């Protein structure tokens, strides 16, 4: 411990990281610098700098990383069509490598010997943070208090906070949930959700309206894509972060993007999570639809076969691993063709593609028509079927 003079802490301002800040100072007798990454938490960031300094931090960074998050993390993952276990769009998972990267940057700039996080020993985040730190700065030590201290409950943390003069937010609606919010999504765990039979309480969702309360009139939006990335809504060019935020509002209005699932954590246990991902759900559906006219069949099928593997890499914390980078290069090369426009209807919890067009379209109406054509000889199908069925006919002999 004596070799650690300065620690950079990933700080959210909640009970856990506030207690961690004070605990590290007392336990390691060192300086603590906090880093809060603005990834789109909105009002959750209010007053954090003052709180960190009051709690004992010698310096408090609050960095606006929303555009970097959208452009360099969310968009590449969307280009890959990544969905974990067929449902989860990885909103929490994709934020962790950026936060860890920023911790390393600040640690280097401040001459720190260690970084610290508030992830528990049961979760995925500890792995994501530490795998990223390991590849970017293997010389830095990581302090993970939940794996070191004797606290075992929220009550223990509250008592420590009281004894050490740490202000604790008063109980509020929905406080039983563990929440994580960023530009891409909002997640909920804990509370009544720990019983997978329980329906989420009414106060669980914040970004999306219940489908029963969604408008009876649909909204139709057009989304322009260039090389697999969205660039405009209804013809208006927007930055990556602004575009996602606008679709979050539109999708939330119609209840789009709610997921309630039991997933398999990397550490081995099953966990129930509720997610709201309105904007990126719309983007995922629209981009996938555009691929239908832009991508070669075999390229699409090859990429699709790799989606579960890519999603596992992101979920498990291997964003900076060479295998993810190699797979991304193949995906991005294929996405060069995915340029065009998709028209989408938002209605009662769903996003429905209504039409798509692209200068790179491989769709040939002369081939696809059910009417008379002059470019396709239907008799050619006889030989094709005989050849592809040769093996099966052999089995039947």
Secondary structure, DSSP 8 states (H G I E B T S, - for coil): -TT--EEEEE--SSHHHHHHHHHHHHHH--EEEEEEEESS-GGGGTTHHHHHHHHT-SEEEEEE-HHHHIIIIIHHHHHTT--BTTTB--TTHHHHHHHHHHHHHHHHHHT-SEEEE---TTSSHHHHHHHHHHHH-TTSEEEEGGGTS---SHHHHHHHHHHTT-------TTTTSEEEE-SS-EEEESGGGGSTTS---TTS-SSS--GGGS-SS-EEEEEEEETTEEEEETTEE--HHHHHHHHHHHHHHTTTTEEEEEEE-TTS-EEEEEEE-HHHHHHHHHHHHHHHHHS-HHHHHHHHHHHHHHHHHHHHT-TTSHHHHHHHHHHHHHHTT--EEEEEEEETTEEEEEEEE-TT----HHHH-SS--SS--TTHHHHHHHHHTHHHHHHT-
